[in-house]
Amino acid sequence: MTSNLFLSKEWIDAAKALQAEHAADLPEPTLSTQVNVNITNVEHRGGETLAGHIDTTKGVLIIEEGHLDAVELTVTTDYETAYSIFVERDQEAAMTAFIGGKVLVEGDASKLLALQTQNIDPDPATAKLIEAIDAITT
């Protein structure tokens, strides 16, 4: 599979295809929430802010572009910080960014902590999906 820049349109399409491919094996999320996400300064998208959301209220993990109308939480950060957190999974960088104000949280921050905790030790099916997404990510 070809490499794609994290959060490029091609990467999002490829990651969604991988998630669909692995969907039958993935466990139901243990947390029911809706979160809007803003990633600022996405250079390979013309420096725009990428608006997306995470939704686990339907019994599956849905990650899509665009915002939901009624959410419990909105998280905003810059591309570099998002890359450190989601691609490199650098927990120290995540804490430093949060404390340093690079991760802005509006709403129920406990939901963010719960989401993060779920991803620390993923089940085997989720770990396999993460590996597949890592393989296409640059």
N, C-alpha and C positions, 0 to 999 in steps of 0.2 A: 504494500500500500504506500502511496506517496506521502511525503511529509507536508504538513500545513502549518502556517503560523497560527499560534494560539489566538483564538477569537476571530480569525478571519472568516469570511463567509464559507470558504471551502472547508475549514476546520470544523465549523459548526455543523455543516451538512454531513461530514464524515463521522463526527462524534455522535450525531443523532442516528445515523445508519448503524453504527456499532451498538448503540444502546438498544435499538429495535432488534438487532440480531441476537442480543443477549437477554432480552426482556423476559422470556419464559423461565429463565434460571434465576433471576434476581428476586430476593426476598421483598416482601411488602415493607415499606418504610415504617419504622416504629414511632415516628413523630409526624403529626398532621399539622402542616403549616403552609403558609404562602408568604414568600419573600420577594420583594423587588430588589434588583441589583443594578447598580450603575458602575460601569468601568470607564473612567475618563482617560483621555489622551491615548487612544488606540491608534498609534501612528500609521500602521498599515491599512487603516480604514479612514485615512485623511485627518487623523487627530480627533475624530469624533468621540462622543460618549456613547458607549454601547449600553442600551437599556435592555434588561432581561428580567427573567423571574424564575424562581424555583417553586414548584407546587407539589406537595406530597399528600394533598387532601383526597385524591382519587385512588389511593392505594398503590400508586406507582410513583416513582420519581420522575417529574417532568421538569426539564430545563429548556426554556424557550426564549427567543427574543421578544421584546415588548414587555410592557408593564401590565400588571393586573390592577383592577380598580380598588379592591379592598384587601389590604395585606396587613399582617401583624408587624412587619418589619421591613425597613429599607436599608440596604447597605451600599455605601458609595466608597470606592477606592480608585486609585490610578492603575494603569495597565501593569507597570513594573511590580507593584505590590501584589496585584492579582496573580501575576505569573509566579512570583515567589510562593504564594500561598497554595495555588491550585496545581501548578505544574511541578515545581520543586518540592512542594509539601514541606516547606521550611517553617516549622512551628515557632522557632525563635524569631524569625523575620515577621511572622504574623503578629506575635505579641508586641514586638518593637513598633510595628506599624500602628497597631491599635493604640498603644500608649502614646505614641508620637502624633496621633491625630490624622494618620494617613488612611484609617478605616473609620468612616463616619457611620454611626448606627442611629437610626430613628425608629422608635417603637420598642417592642419587647426583646431586649438583648438576650434574655434567657433562651429564646428560640435559636439564636445564632450559636450560642454555646452548645445547645443540644445537637444541632446539625453537625457542628465540628466534632463533637464526641463520637457520633455515629461513624465518622470517617477515619478514626484513629486506628481501629483494628477491624477492617472490613471482612465480611464472610468470603469464602472462596469464590463464589460466583461474581461478587462485586469486585474482588481483587483481580479476577480475570478480565473484567471489563476495563478496569483502570489500566491494566497492562496494555490492552489493545489500544486504548486512547493515547497512552504514553507513546506507543510505537508510531503514531501518526502526527505527533506534536513536535513542533520546533519553536 
